[in-house]
Amino acid sequence: MRTTPANVLCIVVLAAAVAAPLSAQDAPSFRVGPALQPASPARSAMSIPQALILGIVEGVTEYLPVSSTGHLTVVQDLLGLWATPEEKSASDAYAICIQAGAIIAVLLIFFSRIRAMVRGIVGQDREGLRLFGNVVVAFIPAALIGLALEDTIKKYLYGIWPVVGAWLVGGIFILVFMIRQRGKEGAPVEGLTWRTALLIGLAQVLSLWPGVSRSLSTIAGGLFVGLSVSAAVEFSFLLGLVTLGVATIYEGVKLGHVIITTFGWASPVIGLLAAAVSAFLAVRWMIGYLQTRSLAIFGWYRILIGILVGALVIAGIVS
């Protein structure tokens, strides 16, 4: 597996998350094996270093096909942010709201495309309007199914082992799928129709399983309907603006007060800014990387992180 800056950063952040609780005197309690008892009371708020770690993890992993939800689930557990039911509720909500940082990054990088869509909405850009319509069509399946099955998904799929399974399956899928895609040339974003956009939207439904990765499912969907790698990535990012934006607003309205009551203002805002900066760097890197290389590196990374986290679960470090 070729080492890349983004993959190294993910591993370093996970390592820091493991080490941080071990080195802090007032660290949140978590279980390391059945015999070890909690050393100290749990934190009652998110610290700034914890917020920075969460922000960097979110920013680096949100648009890469490695699953930001999976990474945040593991890191939140390692940082002890689930010590009480209130903190778990606030932490889960914050893991969604922090996506606003990643949204800001993509708004900056794809500003010209977004401007074209806005011009299309007001009747000044036909291609922009068509692209906007395709994004909306692709958004609908996951939105409807996500709302209908929200409680069921949280009950059965929000856990470490489902995430580990999704990492491994997704990694194998990338490696097999990319072998079949090797050497193929695809169409630009302008080649999408509402039918092919709908197929990409149906693929995005798979990302409701935490660990699958919204980026992976939509990029794979784009390649399946005949887009080039660069076009599939671009459409995935644009679709992410709507999908993540709606999810962030929905969760913010519903549980924003819980986040502020539990964690205050400073740490969540700092985490959001860290997410914006790290997402900007990760997206710019990914766009350049895929111009000359395949997605295979992300397949190997998913398999590696799945095995690593599975080992941490078995060892009792992650629960």
N, C-alpha and C positions, 0 to 999 in steps of 0.2 A: 504493500500500500504506500503510495507516495504521500509524504508529509506536506501539509499545507498550513499556512498561517492560521486559517480559521479552525482547522481541526486541532492544531496544537493549542490554540486559545481555549477551545471547549474543554480539552483534557486538563489544562492548567487550572481553569476555573473550577472544575469538578474536584480536582485535588485540593485546591484552596478551601473549597466548601467542606471537604472532609477534615482538613487540618484545623480550620478556624475554631470549631467547637472544642477541639482537644486542647487548644492553647489558651483559651479565654477562661479566666477564673469564674466569671459569671455566666458561663456557657449554658445554653439550653440543654436540658437532659434528653438523651436518647439512648436506646438500648444497644449495647455491644455484647452480644451473647446473652444467654439466659441468666448467668450468675451475677453479672455486674449491676449494681444498684445505681440509681440516679445520684450524681454527685452534688447537684445544686438545684435550686428552683428554676422553673422555666422563665424565659424572658416575658415581659408583658408588652413589649413593643419591638418593632423592627429597627435595628441599628443602621447607621449610615453605611458602614462596610457591607452589611448584609444586603442593603438596597442596591449598592453598587454591583455586587456579585449577581444579583437577580437581573439587574438592568443589562449587564454585559451578556449574560447567558441568553436572555430574551432577544437582544439585538443581533447577536451572532447567529442564533439558530432559527429565528423566525422565518426568514426567506430561503435559508438553505434547506435541502430536502432531508433533514435529520431529526425533525420534530422538536419544536420549542417547548410544547406541552410536556413531552417526555423529560427533557432536560430540567425544566422548572420543577416538575414533580419530584425528581430526585434531589435537586438542590434544596428545595424547600424543606424536605425531610431531613437532610443533612444539617441544615442550619437551625433546626428545631423550631420552625415557624408554625408547626402544627401541635404545639404543646397543649393547647386548650381548644375546645370546640369553637370558641369565638375567634381565636387566631387562625384556625384552619379555614373557617368561612371567609375571613378577611383576606387570608393569604391566597385562597383559590380565586377570589374575585380580583385581587390585585394582579394575579398572573394573567388575567384577561385584559384588565385595564392598562397594564404596562405596554400592551401592544401599540398604544398610541404613539410611543416613541418610534417604533418600527414604521408606522404609517407616515410619520413626518419625514423619515429618511427617504422613503419611496416617492413621496410627493416632490421632494427636491430633485431626485435623480431622473424621474420621468415627467418633469414639469411640462415639457413640450407636448407630450401625448395627452396629459390631463387637460392642458389648455385647449387642445384640439377637441376633446370631448365636450368641454364646457362651451366652446364656440358652436359645436354641433347641436347642443341642446337649445341654443338660442337661434338656430337656423343659419349659421354662418359657415359651417364646415360639414359637408355631407359624409365624408369618410370618418370624421370625428363622431358624428351622430351614430353611424353604423357600429363603430367600435364600442361606444357607450351602450348601445342596445345589446350587443353581444355579451358585454360584461354583466349587464342586468340579468339576461337570460341564464347565464352560467351561475349566477348567484342564487337563483330561486330554489333549486333542488335542495341544497344543503340548509338553506334558511327554513324551508318548510319542514323537512325531516328533523332538523335539529330542534325546532320548537316542539314538534310532536313527540319526540323521543328523549327530550332533555333529561327527565328524571331517570328513565331507564338506562341511558348512557352513563350518567353519573353513578348509578347504583352498581352496575356490572362491569364497566370498563375503566373507571377512574381508580387505578391501583397500580402498584409497581409491576406485577407480573404481566398484566395486559400490555403495559408499555414495553417491557422487555421483549415479549412475543412480537409486538408490532415492529420494533427495531430490527429484529432478526429477519422476519418475513420480508420487510421492506428492503433490507440490505440485499438479500438473495434475489428479490425481484429486480432491483436495479442492475445487478450484475448480469442476470439472464436477459433482461429486456434490452440492455445496452449492447449486448452481443448481436442481437437481432437488428438493432438500429444502426449498427456501424456501417459507415459509408453511404447512408441514405441522405438525400437532400430533401428539405421540406419547403412548404410555402411560408410567406411572411404573414404577419398578423392580419393584414388586409384580406388574406384569403379565407378567413373564417366566415361561415354563414351562421344563422341562428341555430341551425340543426347541429352543426359541429360544436358550437359554443355550448349548447345544451348537453352534449356528450361530455364535455370537459366539466360542466357543472355536476353531472351525475358522478363523475370520477371524484370530485371534491367531497361528495358525501362520505367516501371512505375515510376521510380525515377526521370525521366525528369520533372515530376510534383513536383515543390518545396514543401517540407514538407513531402513527402512520405518517404524519406530516402533510399539512395542507399543500405545501410546495411540491412535495413528491407526487401526490395524487393528481394535481392539476398540470404539472409539467408532463407527467406520463400521459395524461389525457390529451394534452396538446400534441405530443408526438404521435399518439395513436391515431388522431384525426388528420395527420399529415403536415403539421407545422414543423418548421425547422427548430433546432434546439434553441437558438436565440429567440425566435418568435414565441415558442412555448414558454420560455422563461419570462419573457416580457409580459405575455398575457396572464401568466400566473401571478406576477407581481401586481398588475393592474386589478385583477380580480381580487387579490388580497386586500387592496385598499377598501373595497366595498365590504367584503366579508369581515375583515378585522375591524373596520370602522363601525359597522352595525353591532357586532358583538361587544365592542368596547363601550359604545353608548348604552346598549341594553344592560350590560353588567354594571356600568357606572351609575345609571339611574336606579337600578334595583338594589345595589349593595355598596354604592359609593360612601354612604354615611358610616357603614360598618368598617370600611378601610380606614377612614379618617379617625373614627373613634378608637380603633385598635392601634393604629400605627402613627397617627398624627399626620401633619402635612409634609414636613421636611424630607423624611426618608422616601416616601412614595414619589415625590417630585424629583428627587435626585436620581432615583432608580429609573424614572421615565427618561430623563435627560441622558443617562448612561445608555439606555436602550436605543435612543435616537442616534447617538454618535457611533456606537458599535454596529448598528444595523446599516448605517450609511457606508461604513468601511467594508462590511461583509458583502453587501449587495454589489458595490463597485468591484470588489475582488472577484465575486462569482461571475459577473458579466464578462470580465476580462478572461478569467480562467476557462470558461466554456467556449470561448472563441476558438481555442486550439485543442481542447481536451474534452473528454467525455464525462458523464456523471458517475463513472465507475468508482472514483475515489470516495464518493458519499456512500456507496454500497458497502465498501470495506469498512468505512468508519462506523456505519450503523451496526454491522456485525460485531466490531470490536467493542463498541460502547454497550451493546446488548449483553455480551459475555461478561464485561466488567461489572455492570450493574447487577446482573444475575448473581455474580460471585459475592457482591456486597450484601445482597439480600440473604443469601445462604449463610454468610458470616454473621448476620444479625446487625450489620452496620446501617443498612437501610431496611425499613419495614413497610 
